[in-house]
């Protein structure tokens, strides 16, 4: 691909609820500070399904999902200083921001006060729609591109660009580490990375899952304990136990019950985003000075920090590699919790 080529092969949802289909989408010419990335692998995130099906509000169609992107640089703009042709790189959930507000200056581009530009289902500063990683190539500003360390293979690194940073960021912010008791709610695409990362940070890790079906997996991934939330005795036995609970599930939870599992000054942090509102009795946070919080992905600097941490500790995602013509099947299996633990598209098959 050269600067003159403006379309690439991709898989897109043509409309809400419609199956994804093979198509082509435009890519801008490589600008002064851009890199052209030959995408090798793209993870399938539950949020891809939410957005492709209008679960989080009205989408922009045709929609090419995918914000867990791993590939190789094949062209660089004249002003690029961070990357060279042949570098192994990743792109996560955003491809630009205002770069000027206090959050952007602080390295918190995900919380850009003017709104960041999402990798897909958004509009760039030029007003054109953004298209994500279910495609063969993407053009991204070097400032929103990260380096994938040599210690990580690209296929297991791809999901780290969302699942990895989404769980690393709150674990780091709330100081998961030695002496801390951390619970992870849900053992799926995000949850399995949360367990690996919290364990590597040195915390005592407990998985809270609906059933004990994945208990052996959870313990192998690094959990010290595993409990079923369908058993009411779990909430009695673990009352007041945790410094930090990270919820990775995208369904509404009985928050008052989960807040009862926190110690004084503990925090319950949501990284899964249900489509429906949730209810809360405020006495659940008043008693014990507890925090109910949320956390969204991470900034570019922290994303690079996460990738370096994962490489140092040998942490990649547990993946099932699929051809692109199985994307729609994969979506249904994600909804049925039938994946261990992240589908990754081999983009050579697009």
FENZI-V649949 format. One record per helix or strand of 2 or more residues. SS is the DSSP state (a for helix, b for strand). FROM is the first residue (numbers start at 1). LEN is the number of residues. Records with the same first field share a line. If there is no record, write none. Layout:
SS=FROM-LEN / FROM-LEN
This chain:
b=7-7 / 20-7 / 34-10 / 69-8 / 88-4 / 94-3 / 117-2 / 137-5 / 146-2 / 181-5 / 204-6 / 225-4 / 242-6 / 262-9 / 291-4 / 319-4 / 342-5
a=46-7 / 102-4 / 109-3 / 142-3 / 154-8 / 163-11 / 189-13 / 215-7 / 232-6 / 255-5 / 283-4 / 300-14 / 324-12 / 347-3
